[in-house]
Amino acid sequence: MGAFKWGVLAPGGIANSFAKGLAALDGAVPHAVASRDLGRAEAFAKAYGFAKAYGGYGDLVRDPDVDAIYIATRHPQHEEAMVACLEAGKPVLCEKPFTVNASQARRVVALARSKGTFLMEAIWTRFLPSLRKVRELLAEGAIGEVRHVTASFCFKAGVDPESRLFNPESAGGALLDVGIYTISLSSMAFGSAPSRIQSHMDIGSTGVDETTNCLLSYGDGRNACLTSSIRLNMAQDAYICGDSGSIALPGFWHGSKVILSDADGRKEMDFPFESSGFQFEAAEVMACLGKGLKESPIIPLDETVSIMETMDRIRFDNHLRYPFE
């Protein structure tokens, strides 16, 4: 597509990883960044070579030279930011979780479709070379029918009521922050939504889920066992088991290794990548727009909504709602 000018809405922590990824992507131009704090936008622009810095989101949305906008606000602000961009006809890549709940997700998707504007969830793991290889293996039947998925994404953080991780007003907790990676992997592996959900959440002193365990059933004995936590140090690995083989993914959410075990033995494959890895989701947006697509076939909008519905079920079954819901 030639030079593709990116805008970044809200230069938070994860936006740094996105900006680093853009620097490794041919054709991607760091054009403009917007923050409610102009000084913060200017510092981000200087650090990553963005041509413009705005002290308001509206200025970015109205910039005629922006080809697409990456949204990196806190979770509860995702819907409002996406609506502003879509109303202005700007293609959107919105950081995960797409929204706080499925109702918000359905509204935003309906708006994008009514406007005929591109929209995609920024679940960066799904675009890594290792996960692309996994999809190829599943499509060619390398492990037969998928029967079981196990995945965990856990880390131990100190309890801080003021941090977004532990703040209910910021939709904090393990499920939306890291549990979404495990649920998205399961959704990709099975290619459908679960028919039955069993779960348990450990709600901490600040009112968010600190550890969440889920058993998702997909019918006919197919299931996924998923764990997410912001209070436990555990391996961050995943396994996809079929009726004729299995795939192991060490450090699945950011990893480069795929281990295939089948009737022919064990095969290790490496898919190293440079920079932060966020360049692959940006490349997908650019490729889709170059083809005139309104959504990505790798993470379709209906699947994004379905994943949000699954997370709603898990939260609501455990009586966890955020103060603003």
Secondary structure, 3 states (H helix, E strand, C coil): CCCEEEEEECCCHHHHHHHHHHHCCCCEEEEEEECCCHHHHHHHHHHHCCCEEECCHHHHHHCCCCCEEEECCCHHHHHHHHHHHHHCCCCEEEECCCCCCHHHHHHHHHHHHHHCCCEEEECHHHHCHHHHHHHHHHHCCCCCCEEEEEEEEECECCCCCCCHHHCHHHCCCHHHHHHHHHHHHHHHHHCCCCCEEEEEEEECCCCCEEEEEEEEECCCCCEEEEEEECECCCCCCEEEEECCEEEEECCCCCCCEEEEEECCEEEEEECCCCCCCCHHHHHHHHHHHHCCCCCCCCCCHHHHHHHHHHHHHHHHHCCCCCCCC
